[in-house]
Amino acid sequence: MEIKRDVFQAIADPTRRKIIGLLATQSMNLNTISENFEITRQAVSLHIKILEQCNLVSIRQEGRERICEAKLEKLNEVHQWTEQFSIFWTKKLQALKQVVENSPKTP
C-alpha cells in the first residue's frame, strides 16, 4: 500500500528542502546527494523516496546508478497557497502605512 503524500509534507523537512535545492540545479545520483549530508545514505534514500511520492523528484536507472531529477512544477501548489497570504498581508501593511502617514504628528 502506497502512502498518500503531498508537496507540503515534502517541504516540511529541512533535509528534503536541501535535496530539492541541490537537484534544482542538476541531476545527481544518490551517492552524490548523500555526500552533501551528515546522515546515512539510507536516510537520504528515504528522503528521496518521500520526494518521489510527492512528485517532486523522478528517478531513472542509468546502468547501476539511480539518477534523481527535480520536478519543480509541483511546487506551484505551494506558491499558489502562500500567495493568498502574501496578498492579504500586503493589503494589511498598506492600510497600516496609510494610517501612520495620515495620523497627526506630535512634537
C-alpha positions as CSV (number, residue, x, y, z in Angstrom):
1,M,0.0,0.0,0.0
2,E,1.5,3.3,-1.1
3,I,1.2,6.2,1.4
4,K,-0.5,9.3,0.1
5,R,1.8,12.3,0.5
6,D,1.5,15.9,-0.7
7,V,4.1,18.6,-1.5
8,F,3.6,20.3,1.9
9,Q,4.9,17.1,3.7
10,A,7.9,17.1,1.4
11,I,9.0,20.7,2.1
12,A,8.3,20.4,5.8
13,D,11.6,18.8,6.4
14,P,14.8,20.9,6.0
15,T,16.8,17.9,4.6
16,R,14.2,17.4,1.8
17,R,14.3,21.2,1.1
18,K,18.0,21.0,0.7
19,I,17.8,18.0,-1.6
20,I,15.3,19.8,-3.7
21,G,17.7,22.8,-3.8
22,L,20.6,20.5,-4.9
23,L,18.5,18.8,-7.6
24,A,17.1,22.1,-8.9
25,T,20.5,22.9,-10.4
26,Q,21.4,19.5,-11.8
27,S,20.5,15.8,-11.7
28,M,22.5,13.7,-9.3
29,N,22.9,10.1,-8.3
30,L,22.2,9.0,-4.7
31,N,25.8,8.9,-3.7
32,T,26.5,12.5,-4.8
33,I,23.4,13.7,-3.0
34,S,24.4,11.8,0.2
35,E,27.8,13.5,0.2
36,N,26.1,16.8,1.0
37,F,24.7,15.5,4.3
38,E,25.9,14.2,7.6
39,I,23.3,11.4,7.6
40,T,23.5,7.9,6.2
41,R,22.9,7.1,2.5
42,Q,19.9,5.0,3.7
43,A,18.4,8.1,5.4
44,V,18.9,10.2,2.2
45,S,17.3,7.4,0.2
46,L,14.2,7.6,2.5
47,H,14.0,11.4,1.9
48,I,14.3,10.8,-1.8
49,K,11.6,8.2,-1.7
50,I,9.2,10.7,0.0
51,L,10.1,13.4,-2.5
52,E,9.4,10.9,-5.3
53,Q,6.0,10.0,-3.7
54,C,5.2,13.7,-3.7
55,N,6.1,14.0,-7.4
56,L,9.0,16.4,-6.6
57,V,11.7,14.0,-7.8
58,S,11.9,11.4,-10.5
59,I,14.4,8.6,-10.5
60,R,15.7,6.9,-13.6
61,Q,18.1,4.0,-13.8
62,E,21.4,4.6,-15.8
63,G,23.4,1.4,-15.6
64,R,24.0,0.7,-11.9
65,E,23.2,4.2,-10.8
66,R,19.9,5.8,-9.9
67,I,19.8,9.3,-11.1
68,C,17.5,11.8,-9.4
69,E,15.9,14.8,-11.1
70,A,13.9,17.6,-9.6
71,K,10.3,18.0,-10.9
72,L,9.7,21.6,-9.6
73,E,6.3,22.1,-11.2
74,K,4.6,20.6,-8.2
75,L,6.0,23.5,-6.1
76,N,3.4,25.7,-7.8
77,E,0.9,24.3,-5.3
78,V,2.9,25.8,-2.5
79,H,3.3,29.1,-4.3
80,Q,-0.4,29.4,-5.0
81,W,-1.3,28.6,-1.4
82,T,1.2,31.1,0.1
83,E,0.4,33.8,-2.5
84,Q,-3.1,34.3,-0.9
85,F,-1.4,35.2,2.4
86,S,1.1,37.4,0.7
87,I,-1.8,39.4,-0.9
88,F,-3.6,39.5,2.5
89,W,-0.5,40.8,4.4
90,T,0.4,43.3,1.6
91,K,-3.1,44.8,1.9
92,K,-2.8,45.0,5.7
93,L,0.6,46.6,5.6
94,Q,-0.6,49.2,3.0
95,A,-3.5,50.1,5.2
96,L,-1.2,50.4,8.2
97,K,1.1,52.7,6.2
98,Q,-1.8,54.9,5.3
99,V,-2.9,55.2,9.0
100,V,0.6,56.1,10.1
101,E,1.1,58.6,7.3
102,N,-2.3,60.3,7.9
103,S,-2.0,60.4,11.6
104,P,-1.3,63.8,13.2
105,K,2.3,64.4,14.0
106,T,3.1,65.2,17.6
107,P,6.2,67.2,18.5
